[in-house]
Amino acid sequence: MMLMTFGQPDRSKNMMFFGLPKHKNESESDLKKEVEELAAELEEKPVMTVRIVGLKRDTVVRPVIVKLESKKTLLALLKKVKQLKGCEKFNRVHLLRDLSP
């Protein structure tokens, strides 16, 4: 059982995406399209918001936090993540639950 404290956001539907292909223009709309394409590759269509985490550097690909519509969608994506290994564009992408405090 997970206890929620007052004022803390609910991260139970958040997922971290590591290793998404880097673009020159890292706008959130471009990133959302990229994440939607990845989700379509896994045959999922979640409603989501996308946020880039970390400091912008030329040599580092920053992780992305994606808020999904439900825990069910999050679990479905985690079960299908191995399918990305066969996809040339997303074979280096890793998905994890957002476990930040």
DSSP file (Angstrom, degrees, kcal/mol; ACC not computed):
  #  RESIDUE AA STRUCTURE BP1 BP2  ACC     N-H-->O    O-->H-N    N-H-->O    O-->H-N    TCO  KAPPA ALPHA  PHI   PSI    X-CA   Y-CA   Z-CA
    1    1 A M              0   0    0      0, 0.0     2,-0.5     0, 0.0     0, 0.0   0.000 360.0 360.0 360.0 131.1    0.0    0.0    0.0
    2    2 A M        -     0   0    0      2,-0.0     2,-0.4     0, 0.0     0, 0.0  -0.860 360.0-146.6-102.2 125.5    1.4    3.4   -1.0
    3    3 A L        -     0   0    0     -2,-0.5     2,-0.5     0, 0.0     0, 0.0  -0.763   7.6-148.8 -91.9 132.7    0.8    6.3    1.3
    4    4 A M        -     0   0    0     -2,-0.4     2,-0.3     6,-0.0     6,-0.1  -0.865   8.9-149.5 -99.2 130.5    0.4    9.8   -0.3
    5    5 A T    >   -     0   0    0     -2,-0.5     3,-1.8     4,-0.1     2,-0.1  -0.734  34.6 -89.1 -96.1 151.4    1.5   12.7    1.7
    6    6 A F  T 3  S+     0   0    0     -2,-0.3    -1,-0.1     1,-0.2     0, 0.0  -0.337 110.6  16.1 -60.7 130.0   -0.2   16.1    1.3
    7    7 A G  T 3  S+     0   0    0      1,-0.3    -1,-0.2    -2,-0.1    -3,-0.0   0.280  93.2 119.7  93.4 -10.1    1.4   18.2   -1.5
    8    8 A Q    <   -     0   0    0     -3,-1.8    -1,-0.3     1,-0.0     2,-0.1  -0.721  64.5-120.3 -89.5 137.8    3.3   15.4   -3.2
    9    9 A P        -     0   0    0      0, 0.0     2,-0.8     0, 0.0    -4,-0.1  -0.402  27.0-108.9 -72.5 152.9    2.5   14.7   -6.8
   10   10 A D        +     0   0    0      1,-0.1     3,-0.3    -2,-0.1    -6,-0.0  -0.741  38.9 173.0 -83.4 112.2    1.3   11.2   -7.8
   11   11 A R    >   +     0   0    0     -2,-0.8     3,-1.7     1,-0.2    87,-0.3   0.278  48.9 104.4-101.9   9.4    4.1    9.6   -9.8
   12   12 A S  T 3  S+     0   0    0      1,-0.3    -1,-0.2    85,-0.1    62,-0.1   0.713  85.6  43.9 -66.8 -19.1    2.5    6.2  -10.0
   13   13 A K  T 3  S+     0   0    0     -3,-0.3    55,-2.7    55,-0.1     2,-0.3   0.234  93.9 106.7-107.2  12.2    1.6    6.8  -13.7
   14   14 A N  E <   -A   67   0A   0     -3,-1.7    84,-1.8    53,-0.2     2,-0.4  -0.680  46.4-170.8 -95.2 146.7    5.0    8.3  -14.6
   15   15 A M  E     -AB  66  97A   0     51,-2.3    51,-3.0    -2,-0.3     2,-0.5  -0.990  16.5-135.7-134.8 143.2    7.6    6.6  -16.7
   16   16 A M  E     -AB  65  96A   0     80,-3.6    80,-2.2    -2,-0.4     2,-0.5  -0.855  13.7-159.5 -99.5 132.0   11.2    7.5  -17.5
   17   17 A F  E     -AB  64  95A   0     47,-2.9    47,-2.2    -2,-0.5     2,-0.4  -0.959  10.6-171.8-110.9 121.7   12.5    7.2  -21.1
   18   18 A F  E     + B   0  94A   0     76,-2.9    76,-2.5    -2,-0.5    44,-0.1  -0.922  61.9  19.7-114.0 138.9   16.3    7.0  -21.5
   19   19 A G        +     0   0    0     -2,-0.4    73,-0.2    74,-0.2    -1,-0.2   0.672  69.7 164.8  84.8  18.6   18.2    7.1  -24.8
   20   20 A L        -     0   0    0     42,-0.3    -1,-0.2    -3,-0.2    70,-0.1  -0.419  54.3 -87.0 -62.6 144.2   15.6    8.7  -27.1
   21   21 A P        -     0   0    0      0, 0.0     2,-0.2     0, 0.0    -1,-0.1  -0.271  49.3-119.3 -55.0 135.5   17.2    9.9  -30.3
   22   22 A K        -     0   0    0     -3,-0.1     2,-0.3    39,-0.0     3,-0.1  -0.556  27.9-164.9 -83.5 140.7   18.5   13.4  -29.8
   23   23 A H        -     0   0    0     -2,-0.2     3,-0.2     1,-0.1     8,-0.0  -0.858  29.2-124.0-119.0 156.4   17.2   16.3  -32.0
   24   24 A K  S    S+     0   0    0     -2,-0.3     2,-0.9     1,-0.2    -1,-0.1   0.932 108.5  47.4 -62.6 -45.0   18.7   19.7  -32.5
   25   25 A N  S    S-     0   0    0      1,-0.1     2,-1.3    -3,-0.1    -1,-0.2  -0.845  72.3-170.8-101.5 101.6   15.4   21.3  -31.4
   26   26 A E        +     0   0    0     -2,-0.9     2,-0.1    -3,-0.2    26,-0.1  -0.369  25.0 157.7 -89.8  57.4   14.4   19.5  -28.2
   27   27 A S     >  -     0   0    0     -2,-1.3     4,-2.2     1,-0.1     5,-0.2  -0.481  51.6-121.0 -78.9 154.9   10.9   21.1  -27.9
   28   28 A E  H  > S+     0   0    0      1,-0.2     4,-2.4     2,-0.2     5,-0.1   0.826 112.4  55.5 -66.7 -30.7    8.3   19.3  -25.9
   29   29 A S  H  > S+     0   0    0      2,-0.2     4,-1.9     1,-0.2    -1,-0.2   0.909 109.6  46.0 -68.5 -40.1    6.0   19.0  -28.9
   30   30 A D  H  > S+     0   0    0      2,-0.2     4,-1.9     1,-0.2    -2,-0.2   0.900 114.1  49.3 -65.4 -40.3    8.7   17.2  -31.0
   31   31 A L  H  X S+     0   0    0     -4,-2.2     4,-2.5     2,-0.2    -2,-0.2   0.884 107.8  53.5 -66.1 -39.2    9.5   15.0  -28.0
   32   32 A K  H  X S+     0   0    0     -4,-2.4     4,-2.6     1,-0.2    -1,-0.2   0.900 108.0  50.8 -63.1 -40.5    5.8   14.1  -27.5
   33   33 A K  H  X S+     0   0    0     -4,-1.9     4,-2.1     2,-0.2    -1,-0.2   0.904 110.3  50.2 -61.8 -41.2    5.7   13.1  -31.2
   34   34 A E  H  X S+     0   0    0     -4,-1.9     4,-2.1     2,-0.2    -2,-0.2   0.911 112.2  46.2 -63.3 -43.9    8.7   10.9  -30.7
   35   35 A V  H  X S+     0   0    0     -4,-2.5     4,-2.6     2,-0.2    -2,-0.2   0.882 111.3  52.2 -68.0 -38.5    7.2    9.2  -27.6
   36   36 A E  H  X S+     0   0    0     -4,-2.6     4,-2.2     2,-0.2    -1,-0.2   0.875 109.0  50.9 -64.2 -37.0    3.9    8.7  -29.4
   37   37 A E  H  X S+     0   0    0     -4,-2.1     4,-1.8     2,-0.2    -2,-0.2   0.907 110.7  48.5 -65.5 -41.7    5.8    7.0  -32.2
   38   38 A L  H  X S+     0   0    0     -4,-2.1     4,-1.1     2,-0.2    -2,-0.2   0.920 111.7  49.5 -63.3 -44.0    7.6    4.8  -29.7
   39   39 A A  H  <>S+     0   0    0     -4,-2.6     5,-2.8     1,-0.2     3,-0.3   0.877 108.7  52.9 -63.4 -37.8    4.2    3.9  -28.0
   40   40 A A  H ><5S+     0   0    0     -4,-2.2     3,-1.5     1,-0.2    -1,-0.2   0.860 102.8  58.0 -65.4 -34.9    2.7    3.1  -31.5
   41   41 A E  H 3<5S+     0   0    0     -4,-1.8    -1,-0.2     1,-0.3    -2,-0.2   0.833 109.8  44.4 -61.4 -32.0    5.6    0.8  -32.1
   42   42 A L  T 3<5S-     0   0    0     -4,-1.1    -1,-0.3    -3,-0.3    -2,-0.2   0.265 120.4-113.4 -94.9   9.7    4.5   -1.1  -28.9
   43   43 A E  T < 5S+     0   0    0     -3,-1.5     2,-0.4     1,-0.2    -3,-0.2   0.853  76.6 124.2  60.1  40.3    0.8   -0.9  -30.0
   44   44 A E      < -     0   0    0     -5,-2.8    -1,-0.2    -8,-0.1    -2,-0.2  -0.962  43.0-167.6-125.7 146.5   -0.2    1.5  -27.2
   45   45 A K        +     0   0    0     -2,-0.4     2,-0.1    -3,-0.1    -9,-0.1  -0.541  21.4 173.2-130.7  67.2   -1.9    4.9  -27.5
   46   46 A P        -     0   0    0      0, 0.0     2,-0.4     0, 0.0    -7,-0.1  -0.463  34.5-123.5 -79.2 148.3   -1.6    6.6  -24.1
   47   47 A V        +     0   0    0     -2,-0.1    22,-0.3     2,-0.0     2,-0.3  -0.761  52.1 160.4 -81.8 133.4   -2.7   10.1  -23.4
   48   48 A M        -     0   0    0     -2,-0.4     2,-0.4    20,-0.2    20,-0.2  -0.965  43.7-135.8-153.2 163.5    0.4   11.8  -21.9
   49   49 A T  E     -C   67   0A   0     18,-1.2    18,-2.6    -2,-0.3     2,-0.4  -0.942  26.6-148.5-118.9 150.3    2.4   14.8  -21.0
   50   50 A V  E     +C   66   0A   0     -2,-0.4     2,-0.4    16,-0.2    16,-0.2  -0.952  15.5 178.4-125.3 137.2    6.1   14.9  -21.7
   51   51 A R  E     -C   65   0A   0     14,-2.3    14,-3.2    -2,-0.4     2,-0.3  -0.993  22.9-134.8-141.6 132.3    8.9   16.7  -19.7
   52   52 A I  E     -C   64   0A   0     -2,-0.4     2,-0.4    12,-0.2    12,-0.2  -0.655  23.4-153.5 -84.3 139.6   12.6   16.8  -20.3
   53   53 A V        +     0   0    0     10,-2.5     2,-0.1    -2,-0.3    -2,-0.0  -0.880  46.1  20.8-116.1 145.5   14.8   16.3  -17.2
   54   54 A G  S    S-     0   0    0     -2,-0.4     2,-0.3     8,-0.1     8,-0.1  -0.192  91.5 -46.2  96.4 174.5   18.3   17.5  -16.5
   55   55 A L        -     0   0    0      1,-0.1     2,-0.5    -2,-0.1     5,-0.1  -0.596  58.6-109.6 -85.1 143.6   20.6   20.2  -17.8
   56   56 A K        +     0   0    0     -2,-0.3     2,-0.3     3,-0.0     5,-0.1  -0.609  47.3 163.0 -77.2 123.1   21.1   20.7  -21.5
   57   57 A R        -     0   0    0      3,-0.5     3,-0.3    -2,-0.5     5,-0.1  -0.969  43.3-127.7-136.5 153.1   24.5   19.6  -22.8
   58   58 A D  S    S+     0   0    0     -2,-0.3    -1,-0.1     1,-0.2    -2,-0.0   0.838 107.4  41.9 -69.2 -32.3   25.7   18.8  -26.2
   59   59 A T  S    S+     0   0    0     -3,-0.0     2,-0.4     2,-0.0    -1,-0.2   0.536 102.9  75.1 -95.4  -6.8   27.2   15.4  -25.4
   60   60 A V        -     0   0    0     -3,-0.3     2,-0.7    -5,-0.1    -3,-0.5  -0.903  65.5-144.8-116.1 132.6   24.4   14.0  -23.1
   61   61 A V        -     0   0    0     -2,-0.4   -42,-0.2    -5,-0.1    -3,-0.1  -0.847  30.3-136.9 -90.1 119.7   21.0   12.7  -24.1
   62   62 A R        -     0   0    0     -2,-0.7   -42,-0.3    -5,-0.1    -8,-0.1  -0.466  14.6-111.7 -80.9 146.8   18.6   13.8  -21.3
   63   63 A P        -     0   0    0      0, 0.0   -10,-2.5     0, 0.0     2,-0.4  -0.347  27.4-140.7 -71.3 159.5   16.0   11.5  -19.9
   64   64 A V  E     -AC  17  52A   0    -47,-2.2   -47,-2.9   -12,-0.2     2,-0.5  -0.979   0.9-145.7-125.4 132.7   12.3   12.2  -20.4
   65   65 A I  E     -AC  16  51A   0    -14,-3.2   -14,-2.3    -2,-0.4     2,-0.5  -0.874  17.2-167.3 -97.7 128.7    9.5   11.9  -17.9
   66   66 A V  E     -AC  15  50A   0    -51,-3.0   -51,-2.3    -2,-0.5     2,-0.6  -0.969  11.0-150.5-118.7 125.8    6.2   10.8  -19.5
   67   67 A K  E     -AC  14  49A   0    -18,-2.6   -18,-1.2    -2,-0.5   -53,-0.2  -0.869  20.3-157.7 -97.1 119.5    2.9   10.9  -17.6
   68   68 A L        -     0   0    0    -55,-2.7   -20,-0.2    -2,-0.6   -55,-0.1  -0.466  25.3-115.1 -94.7 165.9    0.5    8.2  -18.8
   69   69 A E  S    S+     0   0    0    -22,-0.3     2,-0.3    -2,-0.1   -21,-0.1   0.776  90.6   1.4 -73.4 -26.0   -3.2    8.1  -18.5
   70   70 A S     >  -     0   0    0    -57,-0.1     4,-1.6   -23,-0.1    -1,-0.1  -0.986  64.7-113.6-156.0 162.9   -3.3    5.1  -16.3
   71   71 A K  H  > S+     0   0    0     -2,-0.3     4,-2.7     1,-0.2     5,-0.2   0.823 115.5  63.0 -66.4 -31.2   -1.2    2.5  -14.4
   72   72 A K  H  > S+     0   0    0      1,-0.2     4,-2.1     2,-0.2    -1,-0.2   0.910 103.5  46.8 -60.5 -43.0   -2.7   -0.1  -16.8
   73   73 A T  H  > S+     0   0    0      2,-0.2     4,-2.4     1,-0.2    -1,-0.2   0.901 110.9  52.7 -64.9 -41.6   -1.0    1.7  -19.7
   74   74 A L  H  X S+     0   0    0     -4,-1.6     4,-2.2     1,-0.2    -2,-0.2   0.935 111.2  45.8 -59.7 -47.7    2.3    1.9  -17.8
   75   75 A L  H  X S+     0   0    0     -4,-2.7     4,-1.9     1,-0.2    -1,-0.2   0.868 110.7  53.7 -65.3 -36.8    2.3   -1.8  -17.0
   76   76 A A  H  X S+     0   0    0     -4,-2.1     4,-1.4    -5,-0.2    -1,-0.2   0.912 109.6  47.9 -64.1 -42.1    1.4   -2.6  -20.7
   77   77 A L  H  X S+     0   0    0     -4,-2.4     4,-0.7     1,-0.2    -2,-0.2   0.912 110.3  51.9 -64.3 -42.0    4.3   -0.6  -21.9
   78   78 A L  H >< S+     0   0    0     -4,-2.2     3,-0.5     1,-0.2     4,-0.2   0.866 109.0  50.7 -63.6 -35.5    6.7   -2.2  -19.4
   79   79 A K  H 3< S+     0   0    0     -4,-1.9     3,-0.4     1,-0.2    -1,-0.2   0.824 115.3  42.5 -69.8 -30.6    5.6   -5.7  -20.6
   80   80 A K  H >< S+     0   0    0     -4,-1.4     3,-2.0     1,-0.2     4,-0.3   0.407  81.3 103.2 -96.6   1.7    6.1   -4.8  -24.3
   81   81 A V  G X< S+     0   0    0     -4,-0.7     3,-1.6    -3,-0.5     4,-0.3   0.773  70.1  67.0 -61.2 -27.3    9.5   -3.0  -23.9
   82   82 A K  G >  S+     0   0    0     -3,-0.4     3,-1.2     1,-0.3     4,-0.3   0.743  86.5  71.0 -65.4 -21.5   11.5   -6.0  -25.2
   83   83 A Q  G X  S+     0   0    0     -3,-2.0     3,-1.0     1,-0.2     4,-0.3   0.733  83.9  70.7 -65.6 -21.2    9.8   -5.5  -28.6
   84   84 A L  G X  S+     0   0    0     -3,-1.6     3,-1.3    -4,-0.3    -1,-0.2   0.763  81.4  72.1 -68.5 -23.8   11.9   -2.3  -29.0
   85   85 A K  G <  S+     0   0    0     -3,-1.2    -1,-0.2    -4,-0.3    -2,-0.2   0.809  97.4  50.3 -61.7 -28.6   15.1   -4.4  -29.4
   86   86 A G  G <  S+     0   0    0     -3,-1.0     2,-0.6    -4,-0.3    -1,-0.3   0.558  93.4  88.2 -85.0  -9.0   13.9   -5.4  -32.9
   87   87 A C    <>  -     0   0    0     -3,-1.3     4,-0.7    -4,-0.3     3,-0.1  -0.813  67.5-152.2 -94.9 122.4   13.2   -1.8  -33.9
   88   88 A E  T  4 S+     0   0    0     -2,-0.6     3,-0.5     1,-0.2     4,-0.2   0.875  93.0  48.2 -62.0 -39.4   16.2    0.0  -35.4
   89   89 A K  T  4 S+     0   0    0      1,-0.2     3,-0.2     2,-0.1    -1,-0.2   0.857 124.0  28.5 -71.5 -35.5   15.2    3.5  -34.3
   90   90 A F  T >4 S+     0   0    0     -6,-0.2     3,-1.6     1,-0.1    -1,-0.2   0.149  80.8 113.5-114.3  18.8   14.4    2.7  -30.7
   91   91 A N  T 3< S+     0   0    0     -4,-0.7    -1,-0.1    -3,-0.5    -2,-0.1   0.670  82.1  47.8 -69.5 -13.9   16.7   -0.3  -30.0
   92   92 A R  T 3  S+     0   0    0     -3,-0.2     2,-0.3   -73,-0.2    -1,-0.3   0.291  87.1 110.8-105.3   8.8   18.7    1.8  -27.5
   93   93 A V    <   -     0   0    0     -3,-1.6     2,-0.4    -9,-0.1   -74,-0.2  -0.678  49.1-163.3 -87.8 137.0   15.8    3.2  -25.6
   94   94 A H  E     -B   18   0A   0    -76,-2.5   -76,-2.9    -2,-0.3     2,-0.4  -0.956   2.2-156.8-119.5 138.8   15.2    2.1  -22.0
   95   95 A L  E     +B   17   0A   0     -2,-0.4     2,-0.3   -78,-0.2   -78,-0.2  -0.954  18.2 165.2-117.5 133.7   11.9    2.5  -20.1
   96   96 A L  E     -B   16   0A   0    -80,-2.2   -80,-3.6    -2,-0.4     2,-0.1  -0.964  40.7 -99.0-139.7 156.4   11.6    2.5  -16.3
   97   97 A R  E     -B   15   0A   0     -2,-0.3     2,-1.0   -82,-0.2   -82,-0.3  -0.486  44.0-107.9 -69.4 148.0    9.0    3.6  -13.8
   98   98 A D        +     0   0    0    -84,-1.8   -84,-0.2   -87,-0.3    -1,-0.1  -0.710  47.0 167.0 -79.7 104.6    9.6    7.0  -12.3
   99   99 A L        +     0   0    0     -2,-1.0    -1,-0.1     2,-0.0   -87,-0.0   0.156  23.8 135.3-105.7  17.1   10.7    6.1   -8.7
  100  100 A S              0   0    0      1,-0.1   -89,-0.1   -89,-0.1    -2,-0.0  -0.366 360.0 360.0 -67.8 147.4   11.9    9.6   -7.7
  101  101 A P              0   0    0      0, 0.0    -1,-0.1     0, 0.0   -90,-0.0   0.486 360.0 360.0 -70.9 360.0   10.8   10.7   -4.3
